[in-house]
Amino acid sequence: MSSVSTPGHPAVLLTEAEVAQVLRVSSRTIRRWAACGTVPAVQIGGVRRFRLRDVAALIDPSTDLEPAGNGREVSRP
């Protein structure tokens, strides 16, 4: 799975709190998972962000999210 976005189609980035809400775990759990590499994170300035495609892969490893023409990420079977 590529974590590089294509030109004109930036990756959808989530905050720690958003990821915790989606996965129904605490923010502390997300910090631990990021520290040990369970969920990849990108550092932007002094904050950590998570790619939607990486979070989706935690839920369903067969998920392949690719940018659609409108800049939103969609699932491709």
C-alpha positions in Angstrom: 0.0 0.0 0.0 1.5 3.3 -1.0 1.3 6.1 1.5 2.3 8.7 -1.0 -0.4 10.9 -2.4 -0.6 11.7 -6.1 -0.2 15.3 -7.4 -3.5 17.1 -7.0 -4.9 14.4 -4.6 -3.5 15.0 -1.1 -3.8 12.2 1.4 -6.7 12.6 3.9 -5.2 13.3 7.3 -6.8 12.6 10.6 -6.0 13.9 14.1 -5.3 11.6 17.0 -8.7 12.3 18.5 -10.4 11.5 15.1 -8.6 8.2 14.8 -9.5 7.3 18.4 -13.1 8.1 17.8 -13.3 6.0 14.6 -11.6 3.0 16.2 -13.4 3.5 19.5 -10.2 3.5 21.6 -8.6 6.2 23.7 -6.2 8.8 22.4 -3.6 7.3 24.7 -4.0 4.0 22.8 -3.5 5.8 19.5 -0.3 7.4 20.9 1.0 4.0 22.0 0.1 2.4 18.6 1.9 5.2 16.8 5.0 4.9 19.0 5.3 1.2 18.3 4.4 1.5 14.6 1.0 -0.3 14.7 -0.5 2.7 12.9 1.9 4.9 10.8 1.8 8.6 11.6 3.3 11.6 9.9 4.8 14.5 11.8 3.7 17.9 10.5 5.3 20.7 12.5 4.9 19.7 16.1 1.7 17.6 15.5 1.1 14.0 14.5 -1.4 13.1 11.8 -2.7 9.8 10.5 -3.5 8.9 6.9 -7.1 7.7 6.4 -5.8 4.8 4.3 -3.5 3.6 7.2 -6.4 3.8 9.6 -8.7 1.9 7.2 -6.1 -0.8 6.8 -6.2 -1.4 10.6 -9.9 -2.2 10.3 -9.7 -4.2 7.1 -6.2 -5.0 5.8 -7.6 -5.7 2.3 -8.8 -2.1 2.0 -7.2 -0.1 -0.8 -8.0 3.5 -0.7 -7.1 5.6 -3.7 -7.9 9.2 -4.5 -10.9 9.8 -6.6 -11.1 12.6 -9.2 -12.7 14.9 -6.7 -9.8 14.7 -4.2 -11.7 12.4 -1.8 -10.4 9.0 -1.1 -12.6 6.1 -2.1 -12.3 2.4 -1.6 -11.3 0.3 -4.6 -12.2 -3.5 -4.5 
